[in-house]
Structures are given as C-alpha cells and as structure tokens.
Amino acid sequence: EKNNKKHVKVYLWADKAHTQKIHDQKVKVTYSYDMKNVVTIFNDVGSLQYKIWGSEWDCEVKKITANIHLPGDKNNIYYLNPEYYNLSDSINGNTIHVETTSIPKGEFYELQVLMPLDDFSNATYAKHVNSDAKEQIMQKQSDYKGGVSFWGNIFNILSALCFISPLSLIFVYLKYGREPKVDYHGIYERELPSDDPPAVVNAILNRSSIGEPNMKGFEAAIMDLIDRKVFKIHIEEAEHTDDLVLEFDDSKYEELSITDKKAYDLLKTFSDGNMLNVSRLSSKLNNEYNGKLFKEKLDDWKESVKNQHIGQISEYFNDTGTSISYGYTFGGLAIAVILFIISLFSKHPASWTLTIASIFLGVIALAISFIPEDIFGKWTPEGRVYYLKWMNFKKFLTDNSLIKEHPPESIVVWNKYLVYGTALGVADKVYESMKLHEPRVADDDYYYGDLYMFHSYSGLIMLESAFNNGISAANPSSDGGGFGDIGGGSGGGGGGAF
C-alpha cells in the first residue's frame, strides 16, 4: 500500500514451482476484491461513481465489457463518461451492461449511477454525506455532456471548413484570374515584340513574381552589356584550364542607363581592377561578407529595373486575385499550425479529424504559394498581348523548323536572339540553333564574337553558379466530503501491461 492506494503485481508462471514463465499466449486473469466507501449516501439519493478504466494505465485497452449489478431494479439512472467510448450500453433489471471501444493510454472511462435510498437499508460500508445532491449531480452530468458535444461540434465544423476552404480559390480564380479576351491571334513572333531591355522582359514575364526580374534577367543584362561592347571577353591560360575573363570598358560607363550602371557596378565590386575572372567568381562569392554584399547590390538592381523601366506593373497585370491567394497561403498556414497544436492537446475523438484537416489545410496553403501569379491574378488587355507576343517569340526561338524557315539575316539579329533567349530562359536552345544554321560557330578556331565566346565557354553557367553561391553565402544556416467531478470516481486503477 502506498499513498492510500493498493499496488498489486501479478507474476505469470507456467508451473507451480515458478520456474517457467509464460510466453506468447493468452492468459485469463481474474481480480476479486471488496471496496469500502465506493457508494455515497446523500439525503436524497445513493451514488456510485466508479472508474471502470483508470487514467493511470500506461497502455491502451482494446475493449472493455462490464456488468454492474445494482441493489435494486427500479428508478436507477446511470451515466457513462466520456460517452464517445461507448460501443453499447443497456440496463436490464438491476444489471447495467457496458461495452466500449478502445480507450487510449492515459484516458479514463467512468460510470456514475444514481439509486433510490430505499435500496440501501443497511449501508455500513457506504460513505454518508448530510446534504442533497441528486439535482446537482444531474446538472453536472448534463453540463459535462453538453461540453463534450459542444467541442465535438466545434472540431467538426473547423475540420469541415479546412476541407472546403480550397473551394474559395475557385471563386477567386473565376472572379480575378480569368484572362481578358484580346484581339491577337499570332502563332509565333520572328521579331522582338518590343524594344524593352531584356531584364524588363524577364521581369514582366516572371510568373512567379510578376514585375521583378529573376537571376535569368540579371544574366541577360550582362549578356546585353557584352553585346554592346561594354564588357569585352578574354581567355586567359591557367595552370589546368583556361579562365574566362570580363574586361570593363569604363569609357562607355556614362552612356549606360541607371539600371545598367548598377549591373556594371555590381560586377566591378568583385573584379581586380578592370578585369573580372568569371571562372573564379564563384569562390570569391562563397563567403558571408561577399555574399551579403552581392545580394544587397542585386536587390538594388532589381528595384532599379522595377522603378526605372517598368513603373506601375498594374498597367500590365491585375494582382488582386494573387494578393488574395497570398492571404490564403499565410492565413492558411497560421490557422493550420494553431489547429494542429490544439488537436494534439485535445483528448476529444473529433480532434483526430481536426489533426488531419489542419495538415490538409497546411499542405494546400503551402502548395498555393508555388502556383504562378497569373493563375489567380490576370493580365490587363495590354499586358495580355505583351505576354502572348513574347511567349510566341520564345516559341520561335525554341523551334528549329521555324528558324530554318525564317533564318536571321545577320549576326546582329542572332546576338539579339541570344540575349533575349537568356532573359526567356532558352539561351541554350538559341545557341544550338545558331550552330545548326551557322556552322562556323561550332568551329573552335573561328572567332564569331564575344557573346558567343562567352556562351561557348559556359559563361552563363559559371555566372549562375557564382550568383547562387552568393545568395547561399548571404543566408548561412544558424547553427472528499461531497460528490466528485466527472472522472473523480473510485477504482479504475492503472499500471503496466504484461
């Protein structure tokens, strides 16, 4: 006995000498015991409050079948809590029969019976309390049942809202995402659809963040500066390989736009004098200080593209639906986390459904963040034509049969194709087409211009690797005397499983 509790340890042996333990078989164990003060006699009712299964067990129980025999067979009122563990229950004469579903570890299952005082003529072993309690007990049971039902309904409603909330995005798409009809039916575009700088084209067509250039846009800006002879290309012999070097022509600096100057200045920050070794740029950006400096200047360049060239993106794109989808993403993730935490700490069975629903909501909200902005947003009529023309130009650049049918007339045009192909993410396709239609480009001994030399020496790949290193380096990882409450009954017990 410890802390007024009886502790019983059962040893299972196969023989009377206790030399062979029982293994891997079902064993029926019967406990028989008498308990005092389990029934409480009030002035108006007798009450049995007993835990059929206690919360101190450190294992679940798959099923409980219980028969409770009462002293009388009339006017008995019984309650089973929590009722969501009930599989079946009935009263026949003076016997209550109960069957349960599985009860998890740490949970209780309790019976309370209200019996007429006439059933207790000699209640020597009962607990006597000089007060009325029947109405209070019945009210407490009613309140408890109402609370269980209330939270069950709340959890079910929240779960339903989580599951049906993605349907709201259909409404957002129908209202804000359907593209306007425009009077343009082109199949492909052979000429540049506009005279915008390549970084601007990249920014406007950047469906993941419309109006902001991505890394391909910055690479296209560098290619454009090479094409315009602002940067010159040199190949320097190194110990094991040849290095690709950019030479800065400062005499052309003042002719550049503000945006081009920022791109120029960014690269010059990491140069040695007027020379930038592109082959070794990646290692130079591979530290936190240089990485942060690179990212700061790159962000400054992006802002310049937006402010100096694009202006009001609303002229091209209506982002109302996109903003709503962002709200769904951030709100959905926040709500999903809150509901998930609530469901983990709740013991109500409906909380399991809420757990699944919160995970579902979180996954959907996260997935929405990867959808292109023009799914829930839409282009203005002007922006739609702009988008379609440039997409058709991209189609032309990637279709060898179309280029063969309408080949560029000069290297100047091919240069533009390569620059804008970089902005559109298809520079390699343009270069392959160039080699097919201008065989001299494939000849290593033939000098066809800085732009193609830069590409053939994997200049774009080295730039992209260096820039990605810079971005990564900029973001390093951190390192009693009355009746009891529900669940306050006697019995139930607890302990370990066999």
N, C-alpha and C positions, 0 to 999 in steps of 0.2 A: 504494500500500500504506500502511495506517495502522493502528497498534496490532495488528500481525501479522494484519491482515485485508485481503483484496483487495477493492477497490471498483471496480465496472465500471459505466460509464454507457453506455447504448445510445441512439443517435440514429436515428430512423426517417425516411428521406428517400425520395421517390418517384423521384429521378433520381440518377445518379452524380455530378453536379456539386453535389449537396447544395443545391439552390436551392428545391425544392418539398417541404414537409413533408407527411407522410401524415396524412389526416384521415378519421375516421368509417369505418373499415374494419378487418376482422380481419387481423392480421399474425402469421405464424408465426415465432417467434424460437427458434433452436437454440443452446444453450450447450454447448460441449465443453471439458472441462478434466480434467487429471490432478491427483490429490491424494496427498500423502505422509502416512504415519503415521495413516491412517484406520483400518486394521486393527491390532489389538493382539494380539500373540502371547504368551500366557501359557504356563506349563509344562504345562497340561493341556487348553488349548482356544485356538482363534483366535476373536477377537470383532470384529465390525463394528458400531459404534454410530454411526448416521448420521441426522441430521435431514433428512428428505425435504422438510419445510417448516419454516422458522425463525420464531421469535417476533419477529424484528425487522422483519418486513414491516409497513408501515403501511396495508395493505388486506387484505381477506379474499380467500380463494381459493375459487371455487365448487366446484371438483372437481380432484382430482389422480389421475392414472393413472401408475403407476410399475412398471417391470420391473427387478428386481435380479438380475444374473447372478453366480452364485457359482462358485468354482473347482472345486467337487466337487458331486456329486448325491446323496450319501448322508450320513445322520446329521446333517443340518442342523436346528437349532432356531431359530425366529425369533419375535420379539415386536414388536408394533406398539402404540405408546403416543402419546396416550391412545386406548384401544381404542374409545371411543364415537364416534370419527371414522371408524371402519372402515365402508365400504359393502360391500366384498367383498375377500377375500384368499385366495390359494392358492399352492401350490408344486408345480411340475411339473418333475421332473428337477432341474436346477441353477438354475431360474428362479423367483423369487418375483414374483407378480403382485398388485398392490395398487390398489384404487380407494377413494377417500374421499368422504365428504360434504363440505359446505362447512366451511371452517376459518376461524374469526373472526380479525380483526386481533389481533395480539399473542399468538396461540397457536402452539404447535409441533406437529409430527407426526413421530415418530421411529421408526426401525427399528433393532432390535438382533438380530444373527444370531450364533449360536454354531456354529463349524465345526470339524471334526476337524483335528488338527495335520498329518495326512497330506496334507491339501490344500495345504500350504504347504512345498514342497521348497526354494524359494529366495525368501524373503520379505525382499528387500533394502530395500524401501520401507515395511516394516511397523515398528510400534513393538514392541520386545521388553521384556517385564517378567518378571523372575525370581521368579514366585510362582504358586501355584494360584489359580484364580478361578472356575471353572465353577460350583461349588456356591453360592458367594456371589452370583454374578450371577443364577442361577436363583432363589435365595431372595429377592433384592431385587426381581426381576420379580414374584414371587408376592405379596410384601408390597404392592407398588405396585398390582397388580390388585385385591388384597383391599381396599385403602384406597379405590380408586375405586368398587368395588362397595358398600362399607360406606356411604360418603357418599351414593351414589345411592339406597340403600335408606332412609337416614335422611331425605333430602329428600323421597322419595316418600311415606314414612309421615307426615311432617309436613304435606305437601300434602293427603294424604287426610284427616287429622284436621281441617285447616282447612275442607275442603269439607263434611265430615259433621257438624262441630260444631253447626251450627244445628239439627240434629235433636234435640239435647239440650233445646232450648227447647220442643219439642213435649211432652216428658216433663214439663217444668216446668209447662206450661200444664195438662196433664191432671191433675197432682197438686195444683197450688196455684191454678190460675186458673179452674177451672170454678165458676160461681156456685151457691150453695145454692138448693134449691127452697124457696119461701116461699108462704104462704097469702095471696097478694094478687093480684088479677086486675083491678084497676081500669083503665079505659080513659083517663080523664082526671080531674084534680082541679080543682074550682072554687074551693075554699077553700085558704088556706095550710095545707100539710100539717103544719107545726109552728110554734111561736112563737119559733123561733130568730132572732136578729138576721140581717140579710141577709148580713153578712160571714161569719158562721158557715156559712150555707147555701152560699155561694160556696166556702168553704174545703173543706167536706166533699165537694162535687160537683166540685172541681177535679181532673179526672182526670190532669192532667199532674204534679200534686204534691198528692196527696190529704191534706187536713188543713192546707194552707197557703193562705190567700187570695191571689188574684192582683189585678191592678190593677182589674178589674171589681168585685171585692169592696170595695176601698177607695172606688171611685166610689159604690158602693151605700151604703156607710156615710155618705158625705157627703150623698147624696140623703135618707137616713133622717133625718139631723140637720136638713136643710131641712124635711122633712115635719113634724118635731116642733118647728119654730119656733126651734130653737137658732141656725140661720142664717136671716137674712132677705135677700131679694133686692131689689136696686135696679138701675135702669138709669140710667146717667149719660151725658149727651150729651158726646161728644168732638168733636174738630175734623172728623174724616171719618166716624166711625162712633159708634154707641152702645156704651158699655162695660158689661159685666155685673159687678156688684159684690156680694160677700157681706158682710153686716154681722153681727158676732159679738154674741150676747146673753150677756154674762158672768153675768147673774143666774141662768141655768139651768146654769151650769158644774158646781156641786156635785151636781146631780141626775144627772149623767152617770155611766155605768159607767167603769171604768178604761180600757177599750179605747176608748170614745167620747172620753174626755178626751185620749187620745193622738192621735186623729184631729183633734180640735179644736186641740190644741197645735201639731200639725204645720202646719196651715194658718195659724195665727196667727203662726207664726215668720216667715212671708213677707208678713204684712199690714202695712199702715200704720195703726197704732192699732187700731181695731176694724173696719177696712174692708180687704177683700182684693179687688183688681181682678183678676177671673178672666181677663179679656181680655188682661191684660198679665203674667199669671203665668208664661207660657212663657218670655218674655225674661228674667224675674227668675231662673228656674232654669237658664238657659243659660250657666252658668259653673261651673267645677270646684268652688269652695268651696260654693256653694249647692246644687249637685248632690249633693255628698257629704253635706251636712247633711240634705238631703231624703231620700236613700237610707237614711241612718242612722236617721232617725225613722220612715221607712216600715217598715224591718226591725223596729224596736222595736214598732210597731203590729201587725205580723204575728205576732210572738211573743206579744203580749198576746192576740190572737184565739185562738191555739192554747192558751195556758196558762189563760186566764180562762174560756173558753167551751167549747172542745172537749174539753180534758182528755186522756184516753187515747184516741187515734184507733183503737186496737185494738178498742174497743167497736163500731166501725163497719166496720173494714177490716183484713184479714189481709194484711200486706205481705211475707210470706215469699218468695213467688214473685217479687215485684217486686225484692226485695233480691238474689235470685239473678240476675235479668236485669241488674241494675246491675253485679253482679260479672262477668257475661259481657261487658258493654259495656267496662268498664275493663280487665279482663284481656285481652279480645279485641283491643282497640286496642293495648295494650302488646305483646302477643305478635306482632301483625301488623307493628308497626314493627320489632321485633327481627328477625323472619324476613325482612322486606323488605330490611333492611340486610345481613343475612347473604347473601341471594340475590344482591344486587348485587355483592358482593365475591367470590363464588364463580365459578369457571370451569367447574364441572361442568354438563353439559347439563340435568340434572334441576333445577338451580337456577332455570331459566326457569319450570318448573311451580310451583316454590315462590313465585316472584315473583307469579304470577297468583293463587295460593292465598292469599297474605298480603294482597293487595289485596281479594280476595273477603271474607276474614275481617274486614278493617278496615271495609269498606262495610257488611256485615251488623251488626257490632258497633255502628257509628255509627247505623244505621237503628233498631236496637232501642231506643236512647235516646229516640227520638221516639214510641215506642208508649205509649199511655195506661197508667197504672199498674195499672188494674183488668183488664188483659189477662192478665198473669201473676200478679197478686195477685187477691184476691177479697173481696167484701163479706161481713161476718157476716150472719146472718139478719136482725138488727135493722137493720144498715146497708143491706142489700139493699132492704128495704121502704122505708126512708128515701129511698134513691136513686130507686127506681121512682116513689114518690109525687111527689117534686119534679120528676122528668122528665115525669110526666104533667101536672103543673101548668104546666110550661114549654110543653108541647104545647097546653094550653088557651089560654095567653097568645098563642100564635102562630097560632091557628086562629080567624079572624074568624067563621066559621059557628057555632062553639061559643059564642063570646062573644055573638053575636047571639041565639042560642037562650037563653043564660043571662046576660043583661047584669048588671053590678054594680048594686046598689041605690042607691049613694051615691058622692059624690066621695071619701069616706074610703076606700072599697074600691078605687077607681081609683088613689088615691095609693099604696096598698099594692102594687097590681099594678105600678105604675111603679118603685117602689123595688126590689121583688124581681125584676122583669124586668131591672133593671140588674145585679143580682147574677148572674142567669142568662144575661146577655149578649144579651137580647132587648128592651131598653128601647125601641128604635125601633119595633118591632112593636107594643108596647103603646101607644105614643103614636099610631101610625097608627090602631089600633083605636079609641082614645079619640076621635079626630077623626071617625071614621065614625059612632060611636054617640052622641057628644055634640058635635053640630055647632058649638056655641058656642065650643068650644076652638079651632077653626080661625079664629075671628074675632079679628083682632089687637086690636080695640078692647075685647074682653071680658076682664076680669081673672078668671082662674079659679083663681088660687093660685100661690104661689111655686114650687112643684115644677114645674108645667107651664111657667111663665115661664122657669125655669132651663133646662128642656129645649128649649123653643122657640127660645131664644137660643143654642142649641148649647153650653150649659154643659158637658155631658158631653164633647163633642168637644174643647173648649178645655182641660178638665181632663186628658183623656188625652194631648193634645199636650204640655201642660206637664209632666206626670209623666214622659212618655217622654224629654223633653228633660233633665229632672233626672237620670234614670238614665243617659243617654248622657254627660252632662257629668261624672258621678261616675266614669266609666271612660274617660278620654281615651286615645287610642292613643299608644304610645311610638315619640313619634318614634324435566496430570499424569503421575504415576508410577504410576497404578493405573487401575482401571475406574471409569467415571463413573456418577453417579446418573441416574435417568430424566430425559431432557431435556438431558443433558450431552454429547450426541454432537456429532460434527463436522457441517459442512455446514448446509443449511437456508437460510442467507443471510437477507437482508432488504433492504428499501428501499422506494421509492415505486412507485406504479403508473404506467403510461404515461398 
